Amino acid sequence: MLAKLLSKENNLFFLIFVFILIVTIIGLPLDLLEPDATLYASISKLMAENNDFINLYSLGNDWLDKPHLPFWLTAVSYKIFGVTNFAYKLPGVLIFFFGIYTTYKFTKNNYNTKTGIYAAIILATATHSIISNFDVRAEAYLTAFMISSLYYFDVYLKNKRIKYLIFACLFSAFAIMTKGIFAMIPIVAALGGELLLKRKWNEILNPIWLLATLLIFIFILPELYTLYVQFDMHPEKLVFGKHNVSGLKFFFWDSQFGRFFNTGPIKGTGDKTFFLHTILWAFLPFGILFYIATFSKVKRNLKKVIQKEEFYSLFGCLSAIFIFSLSKFQLAHYTNIVFPFMAIIVADFIDKLSKNKNSYTKGYAVILWFQNVVAILLIGFLFYVMQPEFNFLFLVVLAFSIFIFWGIYKSENNSIQKLFLVSTVLFLNIYTFLFTFFYPTILPYQGGVNAARFVNKNYEGKGSLLKKINRHFAFEYYLKGNFKRIDTLKIHQEKGRIFYIDSKELNIFKRQNVNFKIIKEIENFHVSRINNKFLNKDTRKETLQIRYLVEVQ
């Protein structure tokens, strides 16, 4: 009876999505990683505590970099649930899961239900999707907003109901208020590529796009207002070392085109092949398949465009990869925003392959089995060198996954479909390992988190940092009570305050003849930049820095 129940494909899909949810929930309470997540969390914390939803502050100064929407959502979450890891991550995770749903709906509308389910599973289980739901940044929001916008634009084009155009413009505005106007490039490229290839000239020249542009502008007015109030109304403020800095100019130009041409106040360096090889691991276990699937899609439409196929996904992902590759700003999590498009291309490839096996079949099997074996060996190696503490939860999840594996084996799916499902469930086990063994082993070495908790317990309301030296975002975020940033020339006046400092800052205390006492030495490692010596339990001590909690006497 149980075997018959599990053999039904919909039941298997349901169990896999339950597994995805379990893995995500396990990651919610884990500490945030420095520096980005703790920076965004501390900005949102200050917004919630001050009830100030207009101004963004960091390090005691006006902060001009990212738009407001993720901070607004996080601050509201803090208001409801309190300032916790869970409250910080929850809005991004919920919105990302909405993006999974709209990816399914878009794919179902343009292909079929099974391909839609495949696309949703692929998006939800890609390695950097899982990591981004643990280390939440703007990309968790942006991924969902972009695919949701495209979904509603597609629905509008199919039935011409104005409410869908409004929803499409609203989600486009959300994307802009998350990352800036460059978020529109993949959306516009996806729409333009689809309509151009299918020669839908009437749609391209339709005046409705002027209305869409107007609607998007209206929807982003809250962001424009806050930037104007915080920066354009105050030319006396010192931002990026300059006065007369316009928040609106930064939003429309410097933060986007300035970064692309590397002429803005925030500069970067990069390798033009970065995203091409990053996709191979960030989109695991489907990175290699994405390139094969893209090649297959282009090849079959090269001589004559198949009108029944959709090309939103192809132009959406390729345009973003091209733009990112030309830019000097290249970080792995930037790839996340086109994961829905990539997931759709791969899902279509797997569905077609399962219905009509061809020359790709053997390569498909070799790639997935090779990745599966390497992943298992890697986890075994990490377990051996890290020697993590035992976590019973992993065994519970493993038992659940074995139950699913058995269901896949008993199902009536063909070998192509079974291998896809097996690889998905296997990687979900690997992510469970990350959240039950890997991260719980390395996160305790974030000195700022441990220092803040020590101060909260023993010196609540006395935690301090020096101005304009090191950032220490984790200490600021996890600290409770009357936190202060102190100018280096005024340390003497802060008797009884507890400072979290590194060796460089300790020398400042000594040079200024501050009367202080070291109350605790704290081990620290930048866990977002792990290396082999740190992973190895036997050599980990050699990689640790010492930071200090000192009390001014």
N, C-alpha and C positions, 0 to 999 in steps of 0.2 A: 504493500500500500504506500509506504513512504517512498520507495524507489519510483513508483508510478507518479507520485506527486512531484518529486524532484525532477523527473524527466521532462516535465512540461517547461518549455522555454521561458515563458513569462515568469514562472516561479523562480527560475534561475536568475533572471534579470533582477527580480525583486530582491533576492538574497544578496546579489552583488551590490546593489545600491544600499542595502542595509549595512553591508561590510564597509562601503565608502563612508557612510555616516558614522559608524563606530570609530574608524580610524581618525576622522576629523574631530570627533568629540574628545578622543584621547589627547589630541594635540592642543585643545583649547586652554587648559589650565597651565600649560608649561610656560616658563618665563620667556620674556621677549628677548630677542637678540639685539645686541648693540651693533652699530650705532643707529641705523635708520628707524627700526621699529620703536626703540625707546625714545628717539627724537620726536617722532610723530605722536607717540603716546603722551609724552610730557607736554607737548603743545596743546593737545586736546584736553589734558588734565587741567592746565591753567585756564583754558577757555571755560570749562565747566565750573571750576571753583570761583572764577571771577564773574560768571554769568555774562561774559563778553564774547558775543558771537561775531564780532566785526574784526577785531584786531588779533593778529597772530604774533606771538612772542616766543623767542627762544634765547637762552643764555642771557636773559634780562634785557634783550633788545628786540626791536621790530624785526619780524622775520618775513622776507619776501623770496619765495621760491615756488612752492606748490599752491594750487588753488584751494579753496576752503571746504568743498563738499565732504571729503573724508573726515575732516576734523569736526565738522558740524555733526555728522552722524555718530562719530565716536563720542563726542561730548554728550550728546543725548543719551547714548548707551550708558555713560558714566552716571548721568543723572538718575537713570532707572536702576542700574545694578550696582552702583558704586565703582570706585577706581580699582579694577582687577584685570588680570590677564584675560579672563573670560570676556569681560565687558569690552575690552579693547578689540578683541578679535571677532566678536559676534557679528557686528554689522557687515564687515567685509565678507565673512563666511556665508551669511544669509544671502547677501547680494550675489556672491559668486554662484551659489546653488540656484538662484533665480536665473543666472546666465546659463547654467546647465540645462534648465528647463526650456529656455528660449532657443538654445542650440538644438535641442530635441525637436521643438515645434518647427523651427525653420527647416531642419533636415527632413522631417516627416512631410512637410508641405512640398518640398522640392524633389524628394526621392520616394521613400516609403517608411513605414513605421519601424521596421527592423533596423534600417540604416540610421534612423533617428535615434534609436536606443543605442546603437553602436557608437554614434558620435557623442552622445551624452556620457557614455562609459569612458570613452577615450579621453574626453576633456577632463572628466572628474579624476581620472587615475594617472594622467601624465605627471611625471615626477615633480616638475616645478609647480604644477597646480596644487599638489598636496603640500609641498614646502611653503607655498605662498599662503595657504590657509592656516599654517602654523606661524609663519613669520609675516604677518599681514602688513602689506604696504598698499600704495595706490593701485597697483596692478590688479588686485583681487576685485576692486570696484570697477576699474576700467574695462577689464575683460568682459564682465557682464553687461555693462552699459553699451559697449560697442556692438556686440552680437544682438542685443535686444533692439537697438536702434535699427540695425539692418533687417532684423526679422519684421519689424513693423513697417519699414519702407517697402519690403517685399510684399507683405499682405496688402498694403495700400495699392501698390501697382497692380495687384491681381484683382481687387474688387472696388477700388476707387472710393472707399468710405473715408471721409475726412477725419474721423476719430483716430484711425490708424496712422494717418500722417501726423496728427498732433502727438500721439504716443512716440512715434519715431523721432520727432523733433525734440521732445522732452528728454528722451534717453540720449540723444546727441548732445543736448545741453548738459546733461549729467556727466557725460564723458569729458566735455570741455572743462567743466567745473571740477574735474578730478585731475586732469593732466595738462590741459591747455588746448589750443585750437588745432595743434598737430594731430590730435585724436581723430579729427575728421578726415584725415588723408586716407586711411584704409576704408572708411565708410564710403567716401566719395569715389575712390578708386574701384571699390566693389560694385557700386551702382553704375558707374560709368562703363566699366568693363563689360558688365552683363548687357547693358543696353546697346553699346556700340557693336559688340560681336553679333548680336541678334538683329542689328540694324533697326532698332526701334526709334527712328528719328523723331516721331511725334512725341514720344515720352521724353526724349532728351531735350527737345525744344519747348516742352510744356511750361507755361508761365507759373505752374504750381510750385516750381522750385524757388521762385522768388518769395512766395508765401512761406515756404519751408525755411528759407534763410531768415526771414523776418521773425518767424516763430522761435527759431533757435536763439536769435539775438534777444528777444523778449525774455526767454527762459533763463538766459545767463545774466540778466540784469542784477540779481542779488550779488553775484560775484563781482561784477563791475562796480557796484555801489560800495561794497566793503573795501575794495582796493582804492577807490577814489577817496573814501573817508580816511583810511589809515595813512595813505601816502601822498596823493595828489593835493589834498587839503593842507598838508604839512610839509612844505618844501624845506623847512629848517631841519628835518630829521636827517640823520646821518645813516645812509644805507649803502652797503658795498663801498664804504669809505668816501662817499660823495653826498652832497646835498642836492636838492631839487630832483630827486629820483621819482619818476612817475610810475605808480603801480600799474596803471592802465597800459602804458608803453611796454613795461616789462611783460605784462600778461600777453599782449598781442604780438610783441616782437622779440624782445631779449630772451625770454624764457623758452622760445620756440625757434625762431629763425636765428636768433643770436647763438643758441646752442648748436643748431645745425651747421652754421657757418663758423662756429667757434669764435664769434666776435663779442659775445655777451659777457656780463660780469662773472658768470660761472662757466669755467672752461673745462674741457676734457681732452683725453687722448684716446686713441683707439686703433684697432686693426680691422681693415675692411672685410676680413674673412671671419671675424669673431662670431657673428650670428650663425653663419653656415655650419660651423663645428659645434657651437653651443647647443643648437637644436638637437643634435645627435644624443646628448645626455639629458637636456632639460625636458625633452618630449618623450623620454623613455617610458614604456618599451616600444614606442611607435615612431621614433626619430628617423631611423633609416627607412621605414615604410613610408613616411611622409614624402621623402624624395622620390622613391619608386612610384608612389601613387600619383604624385604631381607629374612626373615624366609620362606616365601612362595616360593621364587625363589630357595633357597637351598633345601627345602623339595621336590619340584617336580623334582629336578635333583639328588636326593640323591641315588636312586637305579640305575638309568641309565641316563647318560648325554644326554640331548636333543640337538642334533647336530645343529638344526636350531636356538637355542638361543645363544645370545652373553654373554660372561662372563668377558669381559674387565671391565665393570662397577663394577661388584661384587668384583673382585680382586683389582681394582684400589682404591676403597673407603675403603675396609676392611684393606688393607695393610697400608694405610696412617693412619687410626684411630689406628691401632695396634702400629705403630711406634711412633706416637704422644703420645699415652698413656704411653709408656715406658719412653719417654723423660721427663725431668724435666721442659721443656719449654712448658707451656700450657696456651694459650690465645684463647679466643672464635673465633677470626677471622681466626685462623689457619684452622678451619673446612671448610672455604670457598672453598679451592682449590679442595675438593672432592665433592662439591655441584653438578657439572655436572653429575658425576657418580651416586650420590644419586637421582638426578632428573630423570635420565633414568630408574632406578629401580622402582621408584614410578610411573612414567608415564606408564610403562609397566603393573604394577599392576592394575592401575585404568582402563586402556584400556581392560585388560583381564576381570576384574570384571564387567565392563559395558556390555561386550559381553556374559558373562556367570556368572550370580549371583550365589554365593555360601555361605559357612558358614561365610566368612569374611564380607558379605554385611551389616549386622546389626551393626557389630563393626565399620565398616567404617563410617556409618551414625552417630552413637553415638559420635564417636571421633570428627568428623568435626563440628557437631552441638554444642557439648560441648565447643570446642575451640572458635567457633564463638560467642557464648553467653558470655563466660568469657571475650573475647577480647572487646566486646561492653561494658560490665560492667566496665572493667578496664579503658577504655577510658573515660567513664562517671565519674568514680571516680577521674581520673587525672584532668579532666576539673573542677570538683568541688573543689578539694584541691588547684590546681595551680592558678585558677582564671585568665587565660590568657586573653590578650587583643583580642578583636574580629578581625577576619580576614575574609574578604568577599570572598577571593579566595577559602577558604574551601567550602563555599556554592556553588560556581560555579562548583567545582569538584564533590561535592556531587550530584548535579543535573545531571551531566554527568553520574555518576555511577548509579543513579536511572534509567536512560535511558537504561543502559546496563542490569541492573537487570530485567527490563521489557522485554528486548529482550531474556534473558535467559528463563524467564517464558514462553514466547510465542514460544520458539524454540521446535523442535521435538526431542531434546536430551532426553535420559532416565534419571531417577532420580539420578543415579550414576554420570553421566556427569554433570547434572545441579548442583548438590551439590558441585562438584569440582569447577565449574565456579563461583558459588555464593561465596564460601569461598575465592577464589582468589580475586574477586572484593571487597569483604568486607575487606580483609586485605590491599588492595590497598588504601581503604578509611582510614584505621588506619595509614598507612604510610603518607598519606596526612595530617592527624592530627599531626603527629610528626613534619612534615616540616612547617606547618603553625601555630601551636600553641605551641607544646612542646619545640622544639629547639629554636624558636624565644623568648621564655620566659626565658630559662636558659642560652643561649649563651651570653647575655649582662653582665653576671657575671664573664666572663673571664677577669680578671684585666689587663693582658698583652695586650690584644687587645684594650681595652679602653684607656690604658695609651699611647700606640703607636699613636693612632688617636689624642689624646689630644696634644702630642708633635708635631706631623705632622702639626697640625693646628696653634699652638702657638709658637713652638720652633724648627722649621724644621732644621735638620742638627745638632742638639745638643744632640740627644738621646744616652744614654750610659748604659752599664751594668758593673758590677764588674766581674773580671775573677775568675774562679774556685770556685764560691760560689753556687748560684742557677742558674738554666738553663734559665728560662724565654724565651722559644723559640717563643711564640706568640708575645711578645714585639719585638724581633729581626726581625721576619718575617714581621710584619705589619708596622714597622718603615721605613720611607723614609729618604733619605739623608745620611749624613756622620755619620754612626753608628760606635761606638767604644766600645771595651771591655777594661777596665782599671784595671791594677794591684792595689790591695788594698793599697799598699805602695805609690802609686803615685796619689791618689785621690786629694791631695792638689794642684797639678799642673794643674788640669783640671777646672780652673775657668770658669764659664758660662755654663758648661756642665750639662745636665739634666740626673739624674740617676733614673732608676726604681728599687726599692728595697723593700724587705719585712722587718719585724721587726728584724730578725737576722742581716741583712745587715745594718739596721739603727743603731744597736748597734756598728757595726764596725766603722761607721762614728763618733759616739760619743766617742768611745775609743781612736780614733786617733785625736780627737780634730779638726775635719774638720769643717771649717766655712761653714755652709750650711743653706738653707731655704727650708722648706716643702712647695711646691707650690700646691700640690693637694694630697688628700687622696682618694684612690680608693678601692672600695669593690671587693673582689675576692672570687671565689669558684672553686674548681677543678671539673668541670661539668661532666667529664668522670667518676666520683665516686659519683654520686648523692645518697642522702639518703632521708628518709621520711621527716625529719625536713626541709630540703632544698626545697623539692617539695611543701610543704605546705606554701602557701603565708603568713599565719599568724605567722609561726615560722622561716621563711627563714632568717630573719635578724640575728637570733641567731647563724647561721652556717657560716656567712661570716667572712673572714679575712680582715684586712686592710693592704693594700700596699701603697707605697708612691712614689711620684715623687718629688725629691729634686734637688735643684740647688746649685752647689758649688759656694760660694761667693768669 
